[in-house]
């Protein structure tokens, strides 16, 4: 049996760097491996390593959008997601216009909105709208358009125009990854325009996601952590 090739050794080292869902900037990987970024891109370009490079960041291929399942995500850390949504719900006051983002955490927030809450809820997520459509005391604005079953959400230019006319008092946003360099990220690029517009329209902005998202990066960046007043679920990094 021959000795492992240089490529094989580099792939194994990069897998160690990306352990536990971490992501690594290609420049950092090149320095650690004492090689060039071109060599690393060539290593990963053969699509047989289990790793991919997206936006200059290396991650396991299962972290890409095609590996995401909303139904599977709903069953992951469900108790913690429900707890965090309960904390977020305490911020909602009568008269608020709130944005509730798509994803697997914030349906728990929708469930926590009580009858006769006297709030307006803006969302692009079908599972949020389904819960609130018949809720007494909730005025629902659904940002409709093309439906994306992989995220359970809609997107369209008309939705962005509608969102531009809404003054949101509190926005509650989900994320699939929060990374020091890559920022606040999600799996799907179609989510980005509505998330960014909702952030711009929100007077107060809250990120709601569990601590396991820290240190992870997904393909699409939609915000910086500093864009949010608070991360509900932020881990103790000290």
MARTORMI-317120 format. One line per field, with one value per atom (N, C-alpha, C): atom name; x, y, z. Coordinates in Angstrom, 3 decimals, decimal comma, always signed. Layout:
# MARTORMI-317120
atom <- (CA:...);
px <- (X:...);
py <- (Y:...);
pz <- (Z:...);
***
This chain:
# MARTORMI-317120
atom <- (N:CA:C:N:CA:C:N:CA:C:N:CA:C:N:CA:C:N:CA:C:N:CA:C:N:CA:C:N:CA:C:N:CA:C:N:CA:C:N:CA:C:N:CA:C:N:CA:C:N:CA:C:N:CA:C:N:CA:C:N:CA:C:N:CA:C:N:CA:C:N:CA:C:N:CA:C:N:CA:C:N:CA:C:N:CA:C:N:CA:C:N:CA:C:N:CA:C:N:CA:C:N:CA:C:N:CA:C:N:CA:C:N:CA:C:N:CA:C:N:CA:C:N:CA:C:N:CA:C:N:CA:C:N:CA:C:N:CA:C:N:CA:C:N:CA:C:N:CA:C:N:CA:C:N:CA:C:N:CA:C:N:CA:C:N:CA:C:N:CA:C:N:CA:C:N:CA:C:N:CA:C:N:CA:C:N:CA:C:N:CA:C:N:CA:C:N:CA:C:N:CA:C:N:CA:C:N:CA:C:N:CA:C:N:CA:C:N:CA:C:N:CA:C:N:CA:C:N:CA:C:N:CA:C:N:CA:C:N:CA:C:N:CA:C:N:CA:C:N:CA:C:N:CA:C:N:CA:C:N:CA:C:N:CA:C:N:CA:C:N:CA:C:N:CA:C:N:CA:C:N:CA:C:N:CA:C:N:CA:C:N:CA:C:N:CA:C:N:CA:C:N:CA:C:N:CA:C:N:CA:C:N:CA:C:N:CA:C:N:CA:C:N:CA:C:N:CA:C:N:CA:C:N:CA:C:N:CA:C:N:CA:C:N:CA:C:N:CA:C:N:CA:C:N:CA:C:N:CA:C:N:CA:C:N:CA:C:N:CA:C:N:CA:C:N:CA:C:N:CA:C:N:CA:C:N:CA:C:N:CA:C:N:CA:C:N:CA:C:N:CA:C:N:CA:C:N:CA:C:N:CA:C:N:CA:C:N:CA:C:N:CA:C:N:CA:C:N:CA:C:N:CA:C:N:CA:C:N:CA:C:N:CA:C:N:CA:C:N:CA:C:N:CA:C:N:CA:C:N:CA:C:N:CA:C:N:CA:C:N:CA:C:N:CA:C:N:CA:C:N:CA:C:N:CA:C:N:CA:C:N:CA:C:N:CA:C:N:CA:C:N:CA:C:N:CA:C:N:CA:C:N:CA:C:N:CA:C:N:CA:C:N:CA:C:N:CA:C:N:CA:C:N:CA:C:N:CA:C:N:CA:C:N:CA:C:N:CA:C:N:CA:C:N:CA:C:N:CA:C:N:CA:C:N:CA:C:N:CA:C:N:CA:C:N:CA:C:N:CA:C:N:CA:C:N:CA:C:N:CA:C:N:CA:C:N:CA:C:N:CA:C:N:CA:C:N:CA:C:N:CA:C:N:CA:C:N:CA:C:N:CA:C:N:CA:C:N:CA:C:N:CA:C:N:CA:C:N:CA:C:N:CA:C:N:CA:C:N:CA:C:N:CA:C:N:CA:C:N:CA:C:N:CA:C:N:CA:C:N:CA:C:N:CA:C:N:CA:C:N:CA:C:N:CA:C:N:CA:C:N:CA:C:N:CA:C:N:CA:C:N:CA:C:N:CA:C:N:CA:C:N:CA:C:N:CA:C:N:CA:C:N:CA:C:N:CA:C:N:CA:C:N:CA:C:N:CA:C:N:CA:C:N:CA:C:N:CA:C:N:CA:C:N:CA:C:N:CA:C:N:CA:C:N:CA:C:N:CA:C:N:CA:C:N:CA:C:N:CA:C:N:CA:C:N:CA:C:N:CA:C:N:CA:C:N:CA:C:N:CA:C:N:CA:C:N:CA:C:N:CA:C:N:CA:C:N:CA:C:N:CA:C:N:CA:C:N:CA:C:N:CA:C);
px <- (+0,852:+0,000:+0,885:+0,596:+1,409:+1,138:+2,050:+1,885:+0,775:+0,076:-0,976:-0,400:-1,177:-0,726:-0,779:-0,099:-0,153:-1,577:-2,368:-3,764:-4,522:-4,342:-5,047:-4,711:-3,451:-3,034:-3,648:-3,687:-4,290:-5,781:-6,462:-7,893:-8,141:-7,346:-7,529:-7,302:-6,300:-6,039:-7,183:-7,734:-8,856:-10,097:-10,291:-11,422:-11,279:-10,059:-9,829:-10,150:-9,764:-10,047:-11,551:-12,310:-13,753:-14,567:-13,911:-14,616:-15,694:-16,758:-17,880:-18,587:-18,552:-19,296:-18,584:-17,322:-16,581:-16,317:-16,054:-15,670:-14,311:-13,590:-12,223:-12,063:-11,533:-11,260:-10,137:-10,268:-9,304:-7,891:-7,781:-6,463:-5,821:-6,641:-6,124:-5,686:-6,489:-6,132:-4,830:-4,682:-3,462:-2,230:-2,354:-1,211:-0,878:-1,906:-1,653:-1,040:-1,462:-0,969:+0,274:+0,696:+1,882:+1,780:+0,645:+0,419:-0,328:-0,764:-1,447:-2,957:-3,690:-5,142:-5,532:-4,756:-5,040:-4,968:-3,965:-3,832:-5,031:-5,469:-6,615:-7,877:-8,084:-9,259:-9,208:-8,017:-7,865:-8,169:-7,693:-7,968:-9,467:-10,196:-11,625:-12,467:-11,871:-12,627:-13,016:-12,448:-12,756:-14,019:-14,606:-15,915:-15,961:-14,827:-14,829:-14,259:-14,101:-13,431:-14,394:-15,673:-16,622:-16,577:-15,718:-15,596:-15,944:-16,391:-16,640:-16,077:-15,888:-15,458:-16,523:-17,164:-18,210:-17,852:-17,766:-17,477:-16,150:-15,195:-13,887:-13,784:-14,842:-14,845:-15,002:-14,227:-14,245:-15,140:-15,999:-16,905:-17,218:-17,795:-18,243:-19,389:-19,434:-20,433:-21,849:-22,063:-23,426:-23,922:-23,013:-23,432:-24,008:-23,943:-24,479:-25,990:-26,625:-28,083:-28,755:-28,149:-28,822:-28,936:-28,158:-28,241:-29,223:-29,873:-30,761:-32,175:-32,787:-34,182:-34,894:-35,916:-36,657:-37,307:-37,886:-38,554:-37,558:-36,361:-35,343:-34,831:-34,663:-34,179:-35,162:-36,453:-37,457:-37,312:-36,741:-36,583:-35,245:-34,385:-33,060:-33,091:-32,640:-32,616:-33,983:-35,049:-36,402:-36,716:-36,312:-36,610:-35,921:-34,670:-33,940:-34,542:-34,952:-35,587:-36,877:-37,644:-38,898:-38,610:-37,562:-37,204:-36,797:-35,968:-35,515:-36,674:-37,578:-38,751:-39,613:-39,688:-40,434:-39,828:-38,499:-37,835:-38,129:-38,103:-38,397:-39,835:-40,754:-42,172:-42,431:-41,610:-41,790:-41,527:-40,872:-40,570:-41,731:-42,707:-43,819:-44,837:-45,256:-46,205:-47,399:-48,569:-49,726:-49,392:-49,838:-49,560:-48,312:-47,512:-46,295:-46,620:-45,740:-45,681:-44,380:-44,481:-43,293:-43,047:-41,783:-41,384:-40,936:-41,488:-41,067:-40,488:-39,232:-38,466:-38,835:-38,366:-38,562:-37,557:-37,658:-36,726:-37,431:-36,641:-37,190:-37,345:-36,817:-36,925:-38,142:-38,393:-39,403:-40,852:-41,161:-42,532:-42,930:-41,951:-42,240:-42,624:-42,049:-42,436:-43,862:-44,200:-45,569:-46,564:-46,204:-47,089:-47,278:-46,281:-46,339:-47,087:-47,454:-48,240:-49,659:-50,129:-51,428:-52,608:-53,769:-55,004:-55,130:-55,738:-55,959:-54,660:-53,590:-52,303:-52,287:-53,179:-53,269:-51,928:-51,419:-50,171:-50,372:-49,483:-49,396:-48,148:-48,305:-47,177:-46,899:-45,655:-45,194:-44,275:-44,510:-43,664:-43,659:-42,586:-42,491:-42,595:-42,858:-42,813:-44,215:-44,417:-45,728:-46,107:-45,141:-45,485:-45,831:-45,301:-45,689:-47,106:-47,355:-48,671:-49,765:-49,487:-50,478:-50,922:-49,974:-50,301:-51,111:-50,856:-51,414:-52,612:-52,917:-53,976:-55,320:-55,619:-56,910:-56,791:-55,618:-55,399:-56,100:-57,028:-57,764:-56,812:-56,952:-56,114:-54,775:-54,601:-53,363:-53,698:-53,101:-53,225:-52,035:-52,295:-51,225:-50,943:-49,668:-49,207:-48,266:-48,695:-47,879:-47,158:-45,840:-45,004:-44,906:-45,838:-45,974:-45,154:-45,220:-44,483:-44,173:-42,962:-42,542:-42,260:-42,863:-42,701:-41,490:-40,661:-39,462:-39,670:-40,018:-40,308:-39,120:-37,897:-36,723:-36,576:-37,106:-37,049:-38,431:-39,477:-40,837:-41,184:-40,589:-40,780:-41,009:-41,474:-41,735:-40,681:-40,531:-39,712:-40,264:-40,168:-40,602:-40,256:-40,112:-39,925:-41,099:-42,313:-43,484:-43,422:-42,902:-42,769:-41,805:-40,723:-39,765:-40,395:-41,189:-41,865:-42,847:-43,609:-44,559:-43,840:-42,737:-41,980:-41,420:-41,091:-40,539:-41,538:-42,820:-43,868:-44,287:-43,657:-44,055:-43,017:-43,488:-42,618:-42,691:-41,611:-41,570:-40,980:-41,712:-41,190:-40,155:-40,393:-39,443:-39,333:-38,113:-37,871:-37,173:-37,672:-37,090:-36,554:-35,249:-34,567:-33,901:-33,939:-33,279:-31,984:-31,124:-29,868:-29,447:-28,735:-28,192:-26,735:-26,118:-24,735:-24,395:-23,537:-23,040:-21,533:-20,815:-19,367:-18,676:-17,548:-16,837:-16,466:-16,089:-15,669:-16,766:-17,509:-18,521:-19,811:-20,029:-21,234:-22,383:-23,595:-24,815:-25,304:-25,458:-25,641:-26,840:-27,271:-28,352:-27,975:-28,781:-28,478:-28,813:-29,872:-30,447:-30,318:-29,810:-29,619:-30,945:-32,018:-33,294:-33,845:-33,333:-33,792:-33,185:-32,030:-31,233:-31,941:-32,533:-33,130:-34,215:-35,100:-36,166:-35,596:-34,653:-34,037:-33,394:-32,636:-31,957:-32,947:-33,999:-34,992:-35,720:-36,036:-36,714:-35,818:-34,527:-33,587:-33,597:-33,583:-33,576:-34,851:-35,973:-37,264:-37,561:-36,735:-37,019:-36,341:-37,113:-36,549:-35,679:-36,127:-35,345:-35,205:-34,021:-33,732:-33,167:-33,723:-33,298:-32,970:-31,815:-31,432:-31,836:-32,563:-33,053:-32,559:-31,519:-31,018:-30,190:-30,089:-29,447:-27,923:-27,224:-25,773:-24,962:-25,538:-24,785:-24,458:-25,133:-24,880:-23,577:-23,034:-21,803:-20,630:-19,821:-18,653:-18,948:-20,214:-20,591:-20,911:-20,635:-20,955:-21,690:-22,747:-23,511:-23,299:-23,802:-23,421:-23,755:-24,861:-25,342:-25,283:-24,515:-24,454:-25,535:-26,317:-27,357:-27,208:-26,301:-26,143:-24,836:-24,487:-23,415:-24,055:-23,351:-23,908:-24,203:-23,414:-23,616:-24,899:-25,549:-26,814:-27,961:-27,743:-28,819:-28,611:-29,712:-29,677:-29,279:-29,741:-29,472:-29,528:-28,652:-28,749:-29,365:-30,618:-31,307:-30,858:-30,027:-29,420:-27,917:-27,352:-25,906:-25,138:-24,138:-23,349:-22,385:-21,949:-20,921:-19,575:-18,992:-17,721:-16,534:-16,828:-15,735:-15,249);
py <- (-1,195:+0,000:+1,242:+2,177:+3,371:+4,351:+5,293:+6,326:+7,280:+7,884:+8,851:+10,014:+10,498:+11,625:+12,908:+13,933:+15,233:+15,748:+15,523:+15,955:+15,248:+13,935:+13,178:+13,691:+13,994:+14,505:+15,880:+16,719:+18,047:+17,930:+17,031:+16,834:+16,399:+15,468:+14,991:+16,111:+16,947:+18,068:+19,075:+19,328:+20,261:+19,709:+18,397:+17,794:+17,985:+17,899:+18,146:+19,601:+20,516:+21,935:+22,201:+21,454:+21,682:+20,791:+20,180:+19,291:+20,051:+19,350:+19,888:+21,034:+21,018:+22,020:+23,345:+23,434:+24,681:+24,951:+26,203:+26,579:+27,253:+27,199:+27,724:+28,568:+29,769:+30,588:+29,943:+29,983:+29,299:+29,851:+31,141:+31,720:+31,163:+30,985:+30,405:+28,961:+28,216:+26,824:+26,747:+27,636:+27,635:+27,902:+28,840:+29,141:+27,965:+27,344:+26,215:+25,026:+24,842:+23,703:+24,043:+25,308:+25,765:+25,463:+25,859:+25,690:+26,913:+26,885:+28,037:+27,827:+28,935:+28,843:+28,127:+28,326:+27,656:+26,145:+25,674:+24,231:+23,693:+24,434:+23,976:+23,945:+24,978:+24,980:+23,794:+23,469:+22,315:+21,016:+20,930:+19,747:+19,524:+20,616:+20,504:+20,445:+20,799:+20,869:+19,528:+18,441:+17,112:+16,513:+17,196:+16,833:+15,415:+14,907:+13,576:+13,600:+14,809:+14,944:+15,034:+15,309:+15,560:+16,986:+17,814:+19,225:+20,083:+21,316:+22,274:+23,626:+24,494:+25,863:+26,797:+27,562:+28,499:+29,879:+30,841:+32,207:+32,364:+31,485:+31,568:+30,841:+30,094:+29,357:+27,864:+27,069:+25,616:+25,023:+24,087:+23,430:+22,042:+21,214:+19,907:+20,069:+19,210:+19,332:+19,219:+18,461:+18,340:+19,636:+20,622:+21,929:+22,797:+22,351:+23,134:+23,018:+23,888:+23,984:+22,683:+21,910:+20,707:+19,678:+19,856:+18,933:+19,363:+20,513:+21,049:+20,529:+20,140:+19,716:+20,445:+21,232:+21,968:+21,020:+19,933:+18,990:+18,345:+18,021:+17,435:+18,460:+19,709:+20,760:+21,031:+20,867:+21,117:+20,160:+18,988:+17,993:+18,103:+19,004:+19,164:+20,258:+19,940:+20,904:+21,551:+20,773:+21,335:+21,982:+21,356:+21,913:+23,256:+23,358:+24,617:+25,695:+25,331:+26,298:+26,831:+25,957:+26,384:+27,320:+27,023:+27,881:+29,275:+29,327:+30,619:+31,418:+30,726:+31,410:+31,983:+31,275:+31,790:+33,071:+33,149:+34,382:+35,521:+35,212:+36,233:+36,725:+35,817:+36,183:+37,208:+37,207:+38,162:+39,600:+39,770:+41,111:+41,713:+40,900:+41,365:+42,100:+43,277:+44,111:+44,447:+44,711:+45,128:+46,349:+46,324:+47,412:+47,218:+46,203:+45,939:+45,474:+45,827:+45,191:+44,415:+43,094:+42,259:+41,467:+41,253:+40,363:+39,055:+37,938:+36,611:+35,888:+35,567:+34,981:+33,510:+32,960:+31,540:+30,708:+29,391:+28,511:+27,570:+26,876:+25,850:+26,311:+27,481:+27,983:+28,869:+29,758:+30,791:+30,330:+29,143:+28,651:+28,526:+28,282:+28,241:+29,633:+30,676:+32,036:+32,322:+31,907:+32,093:+31,388:+30,196:+29,447:+30,157:+30,963:+31,648:+32,973:+33,438:+34,672:+34,366:+35,021:+34,648:+35,189:+34,646:+35,223:+36,664:+37,510:+38,912:+39,635:+39,300:+39,960:+41,387:+41,670:+43,002:+43,406:+42,520:+42,779:+42,497:+43,072:+42,740:+41,897:+40,773:+39,881:+39,870:+40,145:+40,114:+38,906:+38,090:+36,905:+36,470:+35,796:+35,150:+33,638:+33,155:+31,723:+31,126:+30,062:+29,426:+28,814:+28,198:+27,564:+28,590:+29,802:+30,879:+31,348:+31,588:+32,066:+31,067:+29,774:+28,742:+28,816:+29,073:+29,123:+30,355:+31,475:+32,751:+33,228:+32,551:+33,040:+33,182:+32,275:+32,313:+32,785:+33,272:+33,696:+35,030:+35,052:+36,273:+37,330:+38,556:+39,642:+39,741:+38,984:+39,045:+39,455:+40,539:+40,988:+40,430:+39,560:+38,845:+39,474:+39,739:+40,176:+39,098:+38,392:+37,333:+37,873:+37,796:+38,231:+37,070:+37,017:+35,856:+36,016:+34,987:+34,964:+33,535:+33,297:+31,943:+31,160:+29,967:+29,165:+28,250:+28,249:+27,412:+26,351:+25,128:+24,104:+23,761:+23,930:+23,579:+24,466:+25,697:+26,596:+26,909:+26,448:+26,731:+28,202:+28,919:+30,370:+30,836:+32,090:+32,713:+33,783:+34,087:+35,232:+35,793:+37,124:+37,779:+39,258:+39,925:+41,381:+42,102:+41,592:+42,227:+42,159:+41,046:+40,918:+41,963:+42,215:+43,230:+44,621:+44,901:+46,197:+46,365:+45,318:+45,374:+45,611:+44,898:+45,011:+46,418:+47,077:+48,433:+49,442:+49,090:+50,004:+49,744:+48,768:+48,383:+48,870:+49,551:+49,953:+48,874:+48,140:+47,009:+47,484:+47,277:+47,692:+46,715:+45,409:+44,401:+43,298:+42,988:+41,909:+40,752:+39,547:+38,337:+37,479:+37,235:+36,620:+35,309:+34,355:+33,070:+33,028:+32,069:+31,890:+30,434:+29,981:+28,623:+28,602:+29,783:+29,871:+31,290:+31,417:+32,724:+32,584:+33,361:+33,193:+34,542:+34,551:+35,801:+36,536:+35,795:+36,435:+36,431:+35,340:+35,235:+35,954:+36,251:+36,953:+36,005:+36,513:+35,751:+35,181:+33,866:+33,198:+32,260:+31,925:+30,960:+30,040:+29,014:+28,036:+28,523:+29,321:+29,575:+31,041:+31,269:+32,637:+33,360:+32,608:+33,288:+33,928:+33,525:+34,117:+35,493:+35,758:+36,926:+38,258:+38,513:+39,839:+40,201:+39,261:+39,569:+39,760:+38,928:+39,104:+40,487:+40,872:+42,169:+43,325:+43,212:+44,289:+44,377:+43,244:+43,249:+43,836:+43,548:+44,152:+45,671:+46,141:+47,584:+48,253:+47,537:+48,112:+47,988:+47,257:+46,979:+48,001:+48,562:+49,493:+48,752:+47,571:+46,729:+45,357:+44,775:+43,521:+42,506:+41,306:+40,245:+38,993:+38,426:+37,149:+36,051:+35,059:+33,975:+32,653:+32,103:+30,791:+30,200:+28,886:+28,211:+28,317:+28,090:+28,310:+27,438:+26,329:+25,451:+26,130:+27,243:+27,946:+28,732:+28,992:+29,777:+29,012:+29,723:+29,130:+28,435:+28,433:+27,792:+28,845:+28,515:+29,406:+28,621:+29,211:+28,608:+29,435:+29,002:+29,652:+31,132:+31,598:+32,957:+33,834:+34,922:+35,892:+36,946:+37,215:+38,241:+39,371:+39,246:+40,302:+40,109:+41,134:+41,044:+40,914:+40,295:+40,125:+41,477:+42,487:+43,827:+44,490:+43,910:+44,462:+44,214:+43,341:+42,947:+43,535:+43,939:+44,443:+43,345:+42,132:+41,013:+39,706:+38,786:+37,409:+36,587:+36,229:+35,396:+33,958:+33,458:+32,145:+32,213:+33,417:+33,568:+32,742:+31,975:+31,179:+32,052:+31,541:+32,209:+31,854:+32,813:+32,541:+32,828:+33,282:+33,565:+32,336);
pz <- (+0,000:+0,000:+0,000:-0,902:-1,008:+0,125:+0,275:+1,289:+0,870:+1,849:+1,507:+0,714:-0,232:-1,044:-0,234:-0,770:-0,114:-0,017:-1,061:-1,032:+0,078:+0,204:+1,237:+2,628:+2,858:+4,158:+4,424:+3,393:+3,565:+3,854:+3,152:+3,384:+4,825:+5,317:+6,690:+7,699:+7,442:+8,350:+8,315:+7,133:+7,038:+7,718:+7,663:+8,371:+9,877:+10,375:+11,800:+12,145:+11,254:+11,488:+11,537:+10,730:+10,611:+11,538:+12,502:+13,431:+14,184:+14,551:+15,337:+14,638:+13,296:+12,550:+12,381:+12,804:+12,648:+11,171:+10,855:+9,498:+9,564:+8,464:+8,429:+7,174:+7,342:+6,166:+5,362:+4,055:+3,201:+3,397:+3,694:+3,937:+5,195:+6,251:+7,492:+7,268:+6,511:+6,228:+5,434:+4,466:+3,653:+4,509:+5,448:+6,316:+7,227:+7,794:+8,691:+7,954:+6,711:+5,930:+5,114:+5,189:+4,467:+2,972:+2,429:+0,999:+0,494:-0,746:-1,332:-1,342:-1,422:-1,543:-2,833:-3,882:-5,157:-4,988:-4,240:-4,009:-3,241:-2,232:-1,447:-2,303:-3,107:-3,987:-4,953:-5,421:-6,307:-5,546:-4,308:-3,483:-3,311:-3,064:-2,786:-4,050:-5,179:-6,422:-6,997:-6,477:-7,013:-6,397:-5,382:-4,815:-4,246:-3,792:-3,185:-1,770:-1,228:+0,066:+1,239:+0,958:+2,041:+2,537:+1,925:+2,281:+1,073:+1,343:+0,275:+0,687:-0,288:-0,031:-0,591:+0,297:-0,096:+0,425:-0,496:-0,092:+0,616:+0,298:+0,928:+2,254:+2,631:+3,890:+3,621:+4,338:+4,183:+5,258:+4,861:+5,800:+5,280:+6,158:+5,712:+4,726:+3,729:+2,667:+3,194:+4,286:+4,806:+5,407:+5,572:+6,047:+4,957:+3,709:+2,601:+2,556:+1,771:+1,767:+1,392:+0,483:+0,048:+1,166:+2,242:+3,354:+4,421:+4,238:+5,263:+5,077:+6,176:+6,169:+7,294:+6,966:+7,982:+8,977:+8,476:+9,378:+10,331:+9,828:+10,697:+11,705:+11,246:+12,142:+13,274:+13,015:+14,045:+15,224:+14,974:+16,034:+16,756:+16,297:+16,888:+17,949:+19,166:+20,276:+20,494:+20,328:+20,372:+21,721:+22,814:+24,135:+24,335:+23,891:+24,030:+23,140:+21,936:+21,041:+21,650:+22,261:+22,900:+24,067:+24,830:+25,965:+25,490:+24,455:+23,939:+23,352:+22,667:+22,116:+23,235:+24,355:+25,497:+26,039:+26,062:+26,494:+25,522:+24,235:+23,229:+23,347:+23,637:+23,717:+24,813:+25,856:+26,952:+26,513:+25,375:+24,871:+24,084:+23,717:+22,889:+23,753:+23,268:+23,999:+23,111:+23,712:+22,908:+22,057:+20,818:+19,897:+19,066:+19,379:+18,612:+17,196:+16,278:+14,963:+14,938:+14,884:+15,013:+13,735:+13,442:+12,352:+12,968:+12,487:+12,922:+11,714:+11,794:+10,701:+10,499:+9,394:+9,110:+9,911:+9,802:+10,489:+11,441:+12,256:+13,145:+14,587:+14,930:+16,303:+16,497:+15,548:+15,762:+15,646:+15,095:+15,266:+16,740:+17,609:+19,045:+19,555:+18,954:+19,323:+18,872:+17,660:+17,176:+18,092:+18,547:+19,439:+20,774:+21,164:+22,456:+22,402:+21,207:+21,099:+21,572:+22,622:+23,193:+22,392:+22,673:+22,148:+22,655:+21,831:+22,197:+22,543:+21,815:+22,052:+21,519:+20,551:+19,936:+19,319:+18,467:+17,755:+16,272:+15,473:+14,057:+13,855:+13,172:+12,908:+11,408:+11,056:+9,673:+9,523:+8,510:+8,325:+6,870:+6,479:+5,172:+5,304:+6,528:+6,818:+6,864:+6,110:+6,059:+7,403:+8,101:+9,376:+10,454:+10,341:+11,256:+10,929:+9,643:+9,217:+9,557:+9,384:+9,694:+11,153:+12,037:+13,460:+13,836:+13,148:+13,588:+12,782:+11,681:+10,788:+11,498:+12,407:+13,098:+14,544:+14,935:+16,322:+16,567:+17,509:+17,817:+18,382:+17,891:+18,377:+17,681:+16,590:+15,813:+14,384:+13,938:+12,551:+11,784:+10,824:+10,121:+8,764:+8,490:+7,171:+6,647:+5,613:+5,017:+3,793:+3,823:+2,702:+1,716:+0,793:-0,081:-1,359:-2,191:-3,447:-3,826:-4,294:-4,643:-3,369:-3,257:-2,045:-2,171:-1,113:-1,057:+0,020:-0,363:+0,651:+1,531:+1,017:+1,814:+3,046:+2,974:+4,129:+4,683:+3,988:+4,434:+4,359:+3,389:+3,332:+1,902:+1,794:+0,506:+0,216:-1,078:-1,479:-2,777:-2,930:-4,162:-4,086:-5,235:-5,223:-4,567:-4,773:-4,168:-2,646:-2,118:-0,667:-0,118:-0,839:-0,405:-0,430:-1,462:-1,538:-0,390:-0,107:+1,001:+2,322:+2,511:+3,751:+3,936:+2,836:+2,906:+3,444:+3,426:+3,885:+5,329:+5,969:+7,326:+8,334:+9,367:+10,473:+11,551:+11,706:+12,632:+13,958:+15,032:+16,336:+16,867:+16,651:+17,124:+16,074:+15,679:+14,728:+15,413:+15,180:+15,759:+14,612:+14,633:+13,501:+13,916:+13,001:+13,218:+12,418:+12,753:+12,028:+12,121:+11,106:+11,108:+11,536:+11,603:+12,031:+12,434:+13,443:+13,883:+14,035:+13,242:+13,196:+13,317:+14,014:+14,282:+13,004:+11,966:+10,721:+9,662:+9,551:+8,496:+8,848:+10,126:+10,533:+10,833:+10,682:+10,960:+9,635:+9,582:+8,293:+8,295:+7,074:+6,879:+5,720:+5,501:+4,467:+3,058:+2,916:+1,596:+1,192:-0,004:-0,480:-0,716:-0,991:-1,222:+0,048:+1,218:+2,475:+2,728:+2,124:+2,498:+2,253:+1,068:+0,852:+1,861:+2,187:+3,144:+4,540:+4,937:+6,253:+6,361:+5,346:+5,396:+5,395:+4,601:+4,567:+5,905:+6,492:+7,792:+8,877:+8,810:+9,759:+9,610:+8,370:+8,115:+8,606:+8,569:+8,949:+10,440:+11,176:+12,590:+13,499:+14,420:+15,399:+16,411:+16,821:+17,727:+17,073:+17,190:+16,478:+17,463:+17,413:+18,318:+17,507:+17,778:+17,183:+18,157:+17,655:+18,509:+17,936:+18,533:+18,109:+19,238:+19,251:+20,371:+20,278:+21,393:+21,437:+20,492:+20,015:+19,114:+17,791:+17,492:+16,228:+16,247:+17,455:+17,541:+16,929:+16,152:+15,522:+14,213:+13,799:+12,546:+11,493:+10,256:+9,153:+8,082:+7,560:+6,476:+5,211:+4,067:+2,812:+2,684:+3,286:+3,004:+4,253:+4,186:+5,280:+5,080:+6,148:+6,026:+7,036:+8,008:+9,006:+9,753:+10,519:+11,500:+12,882:+13,801:+15,139:+15,783:+15,447:+16,004:+15,511:+14,494:+14,005:+14,978:+15,966:+16,867:+18,257:+18,853:+20,224:+21,197:+20,914:+21,814:+21,041:+21,403:+20,928:+22,052:+21,881:+22,859:+22,624:+23,527:+23,358:+23,204:+23,332:+23,147:+24,173:+23,727:+24,673:+25,454:+26,571:+27,354:+26,750:+26,023:+25,349:+26,250:+27,471:+28,396:+29,087);
***
